Amino acid sequence: MALFKKRTAGKPGEWYYCLEHKKVEEGPDCPGKDRFGPYASREEARHAMETAAERNLQWENDPRWHDAPSGGTTDED
């Protein structure tokens, strides 16, 4: 008996964007490492790559995630 069973069928209304096949799928047909989701609608899943790009841009420009240099050395020496 397997400890972890692969979930082959998703719940109705769960939408995913498959990174390998580059398409929207209802239910988790592909492994978790190859998909974004779940999303509430097909339309949200269809825009998964744009949503990820927007979030990445926000993160890259967020000053809270850019640590100040550490080590106590300066270029003034």
GITA-V166823 format. One record per pair of residues at least 6 apart in sequence whose C-alpha atoms are under 7 Angstrom apart, sorted by sequence separation. I is the first residue (numbers start at 0). J is the second residue. D is the distance in Angstrom with one decimal. If there is no record, write none. Layout:
I:J:D / I:J:D
This chain:
16:22:5.8 / 17:23:6.2 / 38:44:5.6 / 16:23:4.5 / 17:24:6.9 / 15:23:5.7 / 16:24:6.2 / 14:23:6.9 / 15:24:5.3 / 14:24:5.8 / 15:25:6.2 / 14:25:4.6 / 15:26:6.7 / 13:25:5.8 / 14:26:5.8 / 15:27:6.6 / 17:29:6.9 / 35:47:7.0 / 13:26:5.4 / 19:33:5.9 / 18:33:5.2 / 10:26:6.2 / 17:33:5.8 / 18:34:5.3 / 9:26:3.7 / 17:34:4.4 / 8:26:5.7 / 9:27:5.4 / 16:34:5.4 / 17:35:6.6 / 23:41:7.0 / 8:27:6.3 / 15:34:6.4 / 16:35:5.2 / 7:27:6.7 / 8:28:6.8 / 15:35:5.6 / 16:36:6.5 / 7:28:6.2 / 15:36:4.7 / 23:44:6.2 / 14:36:6.5 / 15:37:5.2 / 23:45:6.0 / 14:37:5.3 / 15:38:6.2 / 13:37:5.5 / 14:38:5.0 / 13:38:6.0 / 14:39:6.4 / 13:39:6.1 / 14:40:6.1 / 12:39:6.5 / 14:41:5.8 / 12:40:6.8 / 16:44:5.4 / 15:44:5.6 / 16:45:6.7 / 14:44:6.0 / 16:47:6.5
